Amino acid sequence: MSDEVKPWDLLNPKQPRSSAEVQDERLSICQSCEWFRKSSQTCRKCGCFMKLKTLLDNASCPIGKW
């Protein structure tokens, strides 16, 4: 995630959310990435649960894929 976005931002209703289209696009990119763990749906690079991370509009991929 970017330095401004933290996992607990998911609990903040004022934190901007991504559209469903953006969430789907980001998750699709993650699912084809070598760092993606299919079993837990997490990123081995940043450790995030990707279905949740893609919800935050200001989040970003740690290796710049989205």
PyMOL Python script that loads the backbone (N, CA, C, O; Angstrom):
from pymol import cmd

cmd.read_pdbstr("""\
ATOM      1  N   MET A   1       0.831  -1.178   0.000  1.00  0.00           N
ATOM      2  CA  MET A   1       0.000   0.000   0.000  1.00  0.00           C
ATOM      3  C   MET A   1       0.871   1.234   0.000  1.00  0.00           C
ATOM      4  O   MET A   1       2.045   1.189   0.367  1.00  0.00           O
ATOM      5  N   SER A   2       0.289   2.315  -0.409  1.00  0.00           N
ATOM      6  CA  SER A   2       1.057   3.552  -0.327  1.00  0.00           C
ATOM      7  C   SER A   2       1.254   3.909   1.135  1.00  0.00           C
ATOM      8  O   SER A   2       0.578   3.365   2.009  1.00  0.00           O
ATOM      9  N   ASP A   3       2.173   4.820   1.402  1.00  0.00           N
ATOM     10  CA  ASP A   3       2.475   5.184   2.782  1.00  0.00           C
ATOM     11  C   ASP A   3       1.277   5.786   3.502  1.00  0.00           C
ATOM     12  O   ASP A   3       1.201   5.713   4.729  1.00  0.00           O
ATOM     13  N   GLU A   4       0.345   6.376   2.773  1.00  0.00           N
ATOM     14  CA  GLU A   4      -0.806   7.017   3.400  1.00  0.00           C
ATOM     15  C   GLU A   4      -1.921   6.032   3.749  1.00  0.00           C
ATOM     16  O   GLU A   4      -2.772   6.343   4.582  1.00  0.00           O
ATOM     17  N   VAL A   5      -1.931   4.869   3.138  1.00  0.00           N
ATOM     18  CA  VAL A   5      -3.008   3.904   3.332  1.00  0.00           C
ATOM     19  C   VAL A   5      -2.525   2.762   4.221  1.00  0.00           C
ATOM     20  O   VAL A   5      -1.463   2.183   3.989  1.00  0.00           O
ATOM     21  N   LYS A   6      -3.323   2.447   5.242  1.00  0.00           N
ATOM     22  CA  LYS A   6      -3.010   1.377   6.192  1.00  0.00           C
ATOM     23  C   LYS A   6      -4.179   0.389   6.244  1.00  0.00           C
ATOM     24  O   LYS A   6      -5.299   0.754   5.887  1.00  0.00           O
ATOM     25  N   PRO A   7      -3.942  -0.856   6.682  1.00  0.00           N
ATOM     26  CA  PRO A   7      -5.024  -1.846   6.722  1.00  0.00           C
ATOM     27  C   PRO A   7      -6.241  -1.394   7.518  1.00  0.00           C
ATOM     28  O   PRO A   7      -7.372  -1.700   7.140  1.00  0.00           O
ATOM     29  N   TRP A   8      -6.028  -0.673   8.613  1.00  0.00           N
ATOM     30  CA  TRP A   8      -7.156  -0.242   9.442  1.00  0.00           C
ATOM     31  C   TRP A   8      -7.997   0.844   8.761  1.00  0.00           C
ATOM     32  O   TRP A   8      -9.071   1.196   9.249  1.00  0.00           O
ATOM     33  N   ASP A   9      -7.506   1.376   7.634  1.00  0.00           N
ATOM     34  CA  ASP A   9      -8.316   2.331   6.873  1.00  0.00           C
ATOM     35  C   ASP A   9      -9.595   1.686   6.344  1.00  0.00           C
ATOM     36  O   ASP A   9     -10.552   2.386   6.013  1.00  0.00           O
ATOM     37  N   LEU A  10      -9.614   0.373   6.264  1.00  0.00           N
ATOM     38  CA  LEU A  10     -10.832  -0.330   5.853  1.00  0.00           C
ATOM     39  C   LEU A  10     -11.980  -0.079   6.824  1.00  0.00           C
ATOM     40  O   LEU A  10     -13.149  -0.152   6.445  1.00  0.00           O
ATOM     41  N   LEU A  11     -11.644   0.214   8.064  1.00  0.00           N
ATOM     42  CA  LEU A  11     -12.667   0.478   9.085  1.00  0.00           C
ATOM     43  C   LEU A  11     -13.170   1.925   9.053  1.00  0.00           C
ATOM     44  O   LEU A  11     -14.161   2.250   9.707  1.00  0.00           O
ATOM     45  N   ASN A  12     -12.505   2.777   8.311  1.00  0.00           N
ATOM     46  CA  ASN A  12     -12.855   4.192   8.246  1.00  0.00           C
ATOM     47  C   ASN A  12     -13.803   4.434   7.065  1.00  0.00           C
ATOM     48  O   ASN A  12     -13.385   4.333   5.912  1.00  0.00           O
ATOM     49  N   PRO A  13     -15.065   4.750   7.338  1.00  0.00           N
ATOM     50  CA  PRO A  13     -16.022   4.964   6.242  1.00  0.00           C
ATOM     51  C   PRO A  13     -15.693   6.190   5.386  1.00  0.00           C
ATOM     52  O   PRO A  13     -16.231   6.333   4.288  1.00  0.00           O
ATOM     53  N   LYS A  14     -14.829   7.064   5.867  1.00  0.00           N
ATOM     54  CA  LYS A  14     -14.445   8.252   5.096  1.00  0.00           C
ATOM     55  C   LYS A  14     -13.303   7.972   4.118  1.00  0.00           C
ATOM     56  O   LYS A  14     -13.010   8.800   3.256  1.00  0.00           O
ATOM     57  N   GLN A  15     -12.661   6.818   4.247  1.00  0.00           N
ATOM     58  CA  GLN A  15     -11.579   6.445   3.334  1.00  0.00           C
ATOM     59  C   GLN A  15     -12.183   6.097   1.970  1.00  0.00           C
ATOM     60  O   GLN A  15     -13.090   5.268   1.895  1.00  0.00           O
ATOM     61  N   PRO A  16     -11.696   6.718   0.895  1.00  0.00           N
ATOM     62  CA  PRO A  16     -12.285   6.465  -0.434  1.00  0.00           C
ATOM     63  C   PRO A  16     -12.200   4.995  -0.844  1.00  0.00           C
ATOM     64  O   PRO A  16     -11.184   4.334  -0.631  1.00  0.00           O
ATOM     65  N   ARG A  17     -13.273   4.507  -1.427  1.00  0.00           N
ATOM     66  CA  ARG A  17     -13.350   3.120  -1.888  1.00  0.00           C
ATOM     67  C   ARG A  17     -13.262   3.064  -3.410  1.00  0.00           C
ATOM     68  O   ARG A  17     -13.672   3.992  -4.106  1.00  0.00           O
ATOM     69  N   SER A  18     -12.724   1.970  -3.902  1.00  0.00           N
ATOM     70  CA  SER A  18     -12.642   1.728  -5.337  1.00  0.00           C
ATOM     71  C   SER A  18     -13.993   1.254  -5.852  1.00  0.00           C
ATOM     72  O   SER A  18     -14.787   0.670  -5.114  1.00  0.00           O
ATOM     73  N   SER A  19     -14.238   1.513  -7.124  1.00  0.00           N
ATOM     74  CA  SER A  19     -15.454   0.987  -7.750  1.00  0.00           C
ATOM     75  C   SER A  19     -15.303  -0.528  -7.897  1.00  0.00           C
ATOM     76  O   SER A  19     -14.193  -1.057  -7.837  1.00  0.00           O
ATOM     77  N   ALA A  20     -16.405  -1.207  -8.087  1.00  0.00           N
ATOM     78  CA  ALA A  20     -16.377  -2.662  -8.272  1.00  0.00           C
ATOM     79  C   ALA A  20     -15.533  -3.030  -9.484  1.00  0.00           C
ATOM     80  O   ALA A  20     -14.829  -4.040  -9.470  1.00  0.00           O
ATOM     81  N   GLU A  21     -15.601  -2.224 -10.521  1.00  0.00           N
ATOM     82  CA  GLU A  21     -14.815  -2.479 -11.737  1.00  0.00           C
ATOM     83  C   GLU A  21     -13.310  -2.410 -11.439  1.00  0.00           C
ATOM     84  O   GLU A  21     -12.547  -3.270 -11.880  1.00  0.00           O
ATOM     85  N   VAL A  22     -12.894  -1.394 -10.698  1.00  0.00           N
ATOM     86  CA  VAL A  22     -11.480  -1.240 -10.340  1.00  0.00           C
ATOM     87  C   VAL A  22     -11.035  -2.385  -9.435  1.00  0.00           C
ATOM     88  O   VAL A  22      -9.945  -2.930  -9.610  1.00  0.00           O
ATOM     89  N   GLN A  23     -11.875  -2.750  -8.472  1.00  0.00           N
ATOM     90  CA  GLN A  23     -11.555  -3.870  -7.574  1.00  0.00           C
ATOM     91  C   GLN A  23     -11.328  -5.150  -8.374  1.00  0.00           C
ATOM     92  O   GLN A  23     -10.352  -5.866  -8.149  1.00  0.00           O
ATOM     93  N   ASP A  24     -12.229  -5.430  -9.303  1.00  0.00           N
ATOM     94  CA  ASP A  24     -12.122  -6.639 -10.123  1.00  0.00           C
ATOM     95  C   ASP A  24     -10.863  -6.620 -10.981  1.00  0.00           C
ATOM     96  O   ASP A  24     -10.177  -7.634 -11.112  1.00  0.00           O
ATOM     97  N   GLU A  25     -10.562  -5.466 -11.562  1.00  0.00           N
ATOM     98  CA  GLU A  25      -9.380  -5.330 -12.413  1.00  0.00           C
ATOM     99  C   GLU A  25      -8.096  -5.542 -11.597  1.00  0.00           C
ATOM    100  O   GLU A  25      -7.189  -6.252 -12.032  1.00  0.00           O
ATOM    101  N   ARG A  26      -8.029  -4.930 -10.432  1.00  0.00           N
ATOM    102  CA  ARG A  26      -6.853  -5.074  -9.567  1.00  0.00           C
ATOM    103  C   ARG A  26      -6.677  -6.524  -9.123  1.00  0.00           C
ATOM    104  O   ARG A  26      -5.572  -7.062  -9.184  1.00  0.00           O
ATOM    105  N   LEU A  27      -7.748  -7.149  -8.684  1.00  0.00           N
ATOM    106  CA  LEU A  27      -7.669  -8.529  -8.207  1.00  0.00           C
ATOM    107  C   LEU A  27      -7.254  -9.474  -9.336  1.00  0.00           C
ATOM    108  O   LEU A  27      -6.507 -10.426  -9.111  1.00  0.00           O
ATOM    109  N   SER A  28      -7.731  -9.212 -10.527  1.00  0.00           N
ATOM    110  CA  SER A  28      -7.355 -10.020 -11.683  1.00  0.00           C
ATOM    111  C   SER A  28      -5.852  -9.916 -11.951  1.00  0.00           C
ATOM    112  O   SER A  28      -5.196 -10.913 -12.253  1.00  0.00           O
ATOM    113  N   ILE A  29      -5.322  -8.708 -11.840  1.00  0.00           N
ATOM    114  CA  ILE A  29      -3.877  -8.498 -11.998  1.00  0.00           C
ATOM    115  C   ILE A  29      -3.130  -9.290 -10.929  1.00  0.00           C
ATOM    116  O   ILE A  29      -2.148  -9.968 -11.228  1.00  0.00           O
ATOM    117  N   CYS A  30      -3.593  -9.204  -9.694  1.00  0.00           N
ATOM    118  CA  CYS A  30      -2.949  -9.919  -8.593  1.00  0.00           C
ATOM    119  C   CYS A  30      -2.973 -11.424  -8.815  1.00  0.00           C
ATOM    120  O   CYS A  30      -1.974 -12.108  -8.588  1.00  0.00           O
ATOM    121  N   GLN A  31      -4.106 -11.934  -9.255  1.00  0.00           N
ATOM    122  CA  GLN A  31      -4.252 -13.377  -9.416  1.00  0.00           C
ATOM    123  C   GLN A  31      -3.313 -13.947 -10.475  1.00  0.00           C
ATOM    124  O   GLN A  31      -3.024 -15.143 -10.463  1.00  0.00           O
ATOM    125  N   SER A  32      -2.839 -13.112 -11.383  1.00  0.00           N
ATOM    126  CA  SER A  32      -1.902 -13.583 -12.405  1.00  0.00           C
ATOM    127  C   SER A  32      -0.442 -13.282 -12.035  1.00  0.00           C
ATOM    128  O   SER A  32       0.465 -13.535 -12.827  1.00  0.00           O
ATOM    129  N   CYS A  33      -0.225 -12.748 -10.846  1.00  0.00           N
ATOM    130  CA  CYS A  33       1.111 -12.343 -10.406  1.00  0.00           C
ATOM    131  C   CYS A  33       1.847 -13.488  -9.701  1.00  0.00           C
ATOM    132  O   CYS A  33       1.236 -14.297  -9.003  1.00  0.00           O
ATOM    133  N   GLU A  34       3.150 -13.539  -9.895  1.00  0.00           N
ATOM    134  CA  GLU A  34       3.972 -14.570  -9.258  1.00  0.00           C
ATOM    135  C   GLU A  34       4.034 -14.445  -7.736  1.00  0.00           C
ATOM    136  O   GLU A  34       4.391 -15.408  -7.057  1.00  0.00           O
ATOM    137  N   TRP A  35       3.696 -13.284  -7.195  1.00  0.00           N
ATOM    138  CA  TRP A  35       3.733 -13.059  -5.741  1.00  0.00           C
ATOM    139  C   TRP A  35       2.398 -13.392  -5.059  1.00  0.00           C
ATOM    140  O   TRP A  35       2.304 -13.340  -3.832  1.00  0.00           O
ATOM    141  N   PHE A  36       1.373 -13.732  -5.842  1.00  0.00           N
ATOM    142  CA  PHE A  36       0.040 -13.999  -5.294  1.00  0.00           C
ATOM    143  C   PHE A  36      -0.058 -15.413  -4.751  1.00  0.00           C
ATOM    144  O   PHE A  36       0.313 -16.374  -5.425  1.00  0.00           O
ATOM    145  N   ARG A  37      -0.565 -15.538  -3.514  1.00  0.00           N
ATOM    146  CA  ARG A  37      -0.838 -16.849  -2.893  1.00  0.00           C
ATOM    147  C   ARG A  37      -2.305 -17.173  -3.106  1.00  0.00           C
ATOM    148  O   ARG A  37      -3.177 -16.544  -2.505  1.00  0.00           O
ATOM    149  N   LYS A  38      -2.579 -18.136  -3.944  1.00  0.00           N
ATOM    150  CA  LYS A  38      -3.966 -18.501  -4.242  1.00  0.00           C
ATOM    151  C   LYS A  38      -4.700 -19.047  -3.019  1.00  0.00           C
ATOM    152  O   LYS A  38      -5.879 -18.754  -2.815  1.00  0.00           O
ATOM    153  N   SER A  39      -4.006 -19.835  -2.214  1.00  0.00           N
ATOM    154  CA  SER A  39      -4.658 -20.494  -1.077  1.00  0.00           C
ATOM    155  C   SER A  39      -5.223 -19.500  -0.062  1.00  0.00           C
ATOM    156  O   SER A  39      -6.290 -19.734   0.506  1.00  0.00           O
ATOM    157  N   SER A  40      -4.523 -18.406   0.166  1.00  0.00           N
ATOM    158  CA  SER A  40      -4.981 -17.428   1.161  1.00  0.00           C
ATOM    159  C   SER A  40      -5.417 -16.098   0.546  1.00  0.00           C
ATOM    160  O   SER A  40      -5.868 -15.198   1.255  1.00  0.00           O
ATOM    161  N   GLN A  41      -5.280 -15.979  -0.788  1.00  0.00           N
ATOM    162  CA  GLN A  41      -5.632 -14.740  -1.491  1.00  0.00           C
ATOM    163  C   GLN A  41      -4.819 -13.549  -0.961  1.00  0.00           C
ATOM    164  O   GLN A  41      -5.331 -12.435  -0.853  1.00  0.00           O
ATOM    165  N   THR A  42      -3.539 -13.806  -0.632  1.00  0.00           N
ATOM    166  CA  THR A  42      -2.662 -12.760  -0.113  1.00  0.00           C
ATOM    167  C   THR A  42      -1.482 -12.538  -1.044  1.00  0.00           C
ATOM    168  O   THR A  42      -1.190 -13.355  -1.917  1.00  0.00           O
ATOM    169  N   CYS A  43      -0.821 -11.423  -0.837  1.00  0.00           N
ATOM    170  CA  CYS A  43       0.381 -11.079  -1.591  1.00  0.00           C
ATOM    171  C   CYS A  43       1.608 -11.438  -0.756  1.00  0.00           C
ATOM    172  O   CYS A  43       1.719 -11.030   0.400  1.00  0.00           O
ATOM    173  N   ARG A  44       2.516 -12.194  -1.338  1.00  0.00           N
ATOM    174  CA  ARG A  44       3.733 -12.560  -0.618  1.00  0.00           C
ATOM    175  C   ARG A  44       4.694 -11.381  -0.512  1.00  0.00           C
ATOM    176  O   ARG A  44       5.616 -11.413   0.303  1.00  0.00           O
ATOM    177  N   LYS A  45       4.500 -10.359  -1.308  1.00  0.00           N
ATOM    178  CA  LYS A  45       5.379  -9.186  -1.274  1.00  0.00           C
ATOM    179  C   LYS A  45       4.997  -8.239  -0.135  1.00  0.00           C
ATOM    180  O   LYS A  45       5.862  -7.813   0.630  1.00  0.00           O
ATOM    181  N   CYS A  46       3.713  -7.908  -0.018  1.00  0.00           N
ATOM    182  CA  CYS A  46       3.287  -6.948   1.011  1.00  0.00           C
ATOM    183  C   CYS A  46       2.553  -7.605   2.176  1.00  0.00           C
ATOM    184  O   CYS A  46       2.421  -7.003   3.241  1.00  0.00           O
ATOM    185  N   GLY A  47       2.069  -8.845   1.983  1.00  0.00           N
ATOM    186  CA  GLY A  47       1.379  -9.552   3.053  1.00  0.00           C
ATOM    187  C   GLY A  47      -0.100  -9.245   3.175  1.00  0.00           C
ATOM    188  O   GLY A  47      -0.766  -9.758   4.074  1.00  0.00           O
ATOM    189  N   CYS A  48      -0.620  -8.423   2.293  1.00  0.00           N
ATOM    190  CA  CYS A  48      -2.025  -8.004   2.383  1.00  0.00           C
ATOM    191  C   CYS A  48      -2.991  -9.058   1.847  1.00  0.00           C
ATOM    192  O   CYS A  48      -2.641  -9.863   0.984  1.00  0.00           O
ATOM    193  N   PHE A  49      -4.212  -9.034   2.377  1.00  0.00           N
ATOM    194  CA  PHE A  49      -5.318  -9.799   1.822  1.00  0.00           C
ATOM    195  C   PHE A  49      -5.846  -8.982   0.645  1.00  0.00           C
ATOM    196  O   PHE A  49      -6.406  -7.902   0.834  1.00  0.00           O
ATOM    197  N   MET A  50      -5.668  -9.492  -0.545  1.00  0.00           N
ATOM    198  CA  MET A  50      -5.895  -8.684  -1.735  1.00  0.00           C
ATOM    199  C   MET A  50      -7.358  -8.326  -1.983  1.00  0.00           C
ATOM    200  O   MET A  50      -7.636  -7.261  -2.535  1.00  0.00           O
ATOM    201  N   LYS A  51      -8.280  -9.166  -1.601  1.00  0.00           N
ATOM    202  CA  LYS A  51      -9.695  -8.806  -1.778  1.00  0.00           C
ATOM    203  C   LYS A  51     -10.036  -7.571  -0.947  1.00  0.00           C
ATOM    204  O   LYS A  51     -10.895  -6.777  -1.332  1.00  0.00           O
ATOM    205  N   LEU A  52      -9.368  -7.412   0.182  1.00  0.00           N
ATOM    206  CA  LEU A  52      -9.595  -6.235   1.020  1.00  0.00           C
ATOM    207  C   LEU A  52      -8.798  -5.035   0.535  1.00  0.00           C
ATOM    208  O   LEU A  52      -9.317  -3.920   0.487  1.00  0.00           O
ATOM    209  N   LYS A  53      -7.547  -5.257   0.177  1.00  0.00           N
ATOM    210  CA  LYS A  53      -6.695  -4.147  -0.254  1.00  0.00           C
ATOM    211  C   LYS A  53      -7.259  -3.459  -1.500  1.00  0.00           C
ATOM    212  O   LYS A  53      -7.184  -2.236  -1.621  1.00  0.00           O
ATOM    213  N   THR A  54      -7.819  -4.237  -2.418  1.00  0.00           N
ATOM    214  CA  THR A  54      -8.349  -3.641  -3.645  1.00  0.00           C
ATOM    215  C   THR A  54      -9.560  -2.753  -3.391  1.00  0.00           C
ATOM    216  O   THR A  54      -9.950  -1.974  -4.261  1.00  0.00           O
ATOM    217  N   LEU A  55     -10.159  -2.863  -2.207  1.00  0.00           N
ATOM    218  CA  LEU A  55     -11.297  -2.004  -1.851  1.00  0.00           C
ATOM    219  C   LEU A  55     -10.892  -0.547  -1.637  1.00  0.00           C
ATOM    220  O   LEU A  55     -11.690   0.362  -1.864  1.00  0.00           O
ATOM    221  N   LEU A  56      -9.649  -0.324  -1.198  1.00  0.00           N
ATOM    222  CA  LEU A  56      -9.186   1.030  -0.882  1.00  0.00           C
ATOM    223  C   LEU A  56      -8.686   1.729  -2.141  1.00  0.00           C
ATOM    224  O   LEU A  56      -7.735   1.281  -2.782  1.00  0.00           O
ATOM    225  N   ASP A  57      -9.335   2.819  -2.478  1.00  0.00           N
ATOM    226  CA  ASP A  57      -9.025   3.545  -3.704  1.00  0.00           C
ATOM    227  C   ASP A  57      -7.579   4.027  -3.752  1.00  0.00           C
ATOM    228  O   ASP A  57      -6.967   4.036  -4.820  1.00  0.00           O
ATOM    229  N   ASN A  58      -7.030   4.425  -2.618  1.00  0.00           N
ATOM    230  CA  ASN A  58      -5.680   4.980  -2.584  1.00  0.00           C
ATOM    231  C   ASN A  58      -4.583   3.929  -2.393  1.00  0.00           C
ATOM    232  O   ASN A  58      -3.407   4.279  -2.292  1.00  0.00           O
ATOM    233  N   ALA A  59      -4.954   2.653  -2.343  1.00  0.00           N
ATOM    234  CA  ALA A  59      -3.962   1.583  -2.183  1.00  0.00           C
ATOM    235  C   ALA A  59      -3.217   1.388  -3.503  1.00  0.00           C
ATOM    236  O   ALA A  59      -3.686   1.793  -4.566  1.00  0.00           O
ATOM    237  N   SER A  60      -2.048   0.758  -3.407  1.00  0.00           N
ATOM    238  CA  SER A  60      -1.287   0.481  -4.618  1.00  0.00           C
ATOM    239  C   SER A  60      -0.530  -0.838  -4.470  1.00  0.00           C
ATOM    240  O   SER A  60      -0.290  -1.314  -3.360  1.00  0.00           O
ATOM    241  N   CYS A  61      -0.172  -1.400  -5.581  1.00  0.00           N
ATOM    242  CA  CYS A  61       0.608  -2.635  -5.630  1.00  0.00           C
ATOM    243  C   CYS A  61       2.042  -2.322  -5.216  1.00  0.00           C
ATOM    244  O   CYS A  61       2.609  -1.321  -5.655  1.00  0.00           O
ATOM    245  N   PRO A  62       2.635  -3.174  -4.373  1.00  0.00           N
ATOM    246  CA  PRO A  62       4.005  -2.912  -3.925  1.00  0.00           C
ATOM    247  C   PRO A  62       5.054  -2.999  -5.029  1.00  0.00           C
ATOM    248  O   PRO A  62       6.170  -2.508  -4.863  1.00  0.00           O
ATOM    249  N   ILE A  63       4.703  -3.623  -6.159  1.00  0.00           N
ATOM    250  CA  ILE A  63       5.663  -3.696  -7.256  1.00  0.00           C
ATOM    251  C   ILE A  63       5.167  -2.945  -8.491  1.00  0.00           C
ATOM    252  O   ILE A  63       5.671  -3.139  -9.597  1.00  0.00           O
ATOM    253  N   GLY A  64       4.167  -2.084  -8.280  1.00  0.00           N
ATOM    254  CA  GLY A  64       3.717  -1.163  -9.329  1.00  0.00           C
ATOM    255  C   GLY A  64       2.845  -1.718 -10.441  1.00  0.00           C
ATOM    256  O   GLY A  64       2.751  -1.116 -11.511  1.00  0.00           O
ATOM    257  N   LYS A  65       2.209  -2.854 -10.206  1.00  0.00           N
ATOM    258  CA  LYS A  65       1.343  -3.428 -11.256  1.00  0.00           C
ATOM    259  C   LYS A  65      -0.004  -2.737 -11.365  1.00  0.00           C
ATOM    260  O   LYS A  65      -0.660  -2.804 -12.405  1.00  0.00           O
ATOM    261  N   TRP A  66      -0.423  -2.063 -10.281  1.00  0.00           N
ATOM    262  CA  TRP A  66      -1.655  -1.253 -10.321  1.00  0.00           C
ATOM    263  C   TRP A  66      -1.563  -0.131  -9.321  1.00  0.00           C
ATOM    264  O   TRP A  66      -2.495   0.664  -9.198  1.00  0.00           O
TER     265      TRP A  66
END
""", "prot")
cmd.dss("prot")
cmd.show_as("cartoon", "prot")
cmd.util.cbc("prot")
cmd.orient("prot")
